[in-house]
């Protein structure tokens, strides 16, 4: 078995590549953690109980992640530049 290990270490394992393996491993672990965190968020729905969720939105309910103007105006007009 030690013969196999020596052959593996000599031909397939480069000492110079250890930092690359470490960085790739950390990036993969971080990406997996982040995608899992996004998938378990409160706004993600994995069931098909409500096939049309857009019909349940109330007039004063905000659905955007970021709103520049907090006040919703129902009257809209086009102004010339």
N, C-alpha and C positions, 0 to 999 in steps of 0.2 A: 504493500500500500504506500510505503514511503517513496517508492520509485515513481508512482503515479503523481504524488504530490510534488516531487522535485521537478518532474517534467512539466507539470502545470505551472508551477511558480517560475520556471525558466522561460517557457515559451508563450504563455498566455497571460501572465500577470506582470505588468510593468509597475515598478515602484513610483515612477513619475506620474502615473495616472491616478494615484490614490486621491489627490485633491479633486480631480474631475469626477470620480465616482462619488465622492462625498457631496459635492455641489449638486450633482444630478439627483442624488438620493434626497437631499434636503428640498430641492425644488419639487420633486414628485410628491413628497410627503406634504409639503405646504399646499400644493395645488389640490391634492385629494382632500385635505382638511377644509380648504376654502370652498370647493364645490359641494362638499357635504354640508357645510354651514349655509350656503345659499339654498340648497335643496330643502333644508328643514326650516326655512324662514316662515314667519307668520303669514306672509302673503301668497305662499305657494300652496296650491290645492292639488292633492294627488287622488282625490276621489271624484266620481262622476255623479254625485248627488244632485248638483245643480248644473245642468248643461248650459244654461244661459245666465252667467253671473252678472253680466252687464245690465240686466233688467232690474237688479236689486239695488242699484245705486240711487241714493237719495239726492235731491237737488242741491243740498248744501254739503254733500260729502266730497272730500278731496281725494282723487285717485292718483294724483301725480306725486312723484318723489320730491320734486322741488317746484315750488310756485313762486314766481317773481312778484306777482301782484296778488295779495291775499284776498282782496275784495273782488267778488264776481259781479260784474255789471251786466245786466240783461239787455240794456240798450247799447247797440253797437253802431258805429258810423264809420264810413270810410273817409279819411281826410287825404287831400292831395298834398304831395310833398312840395 
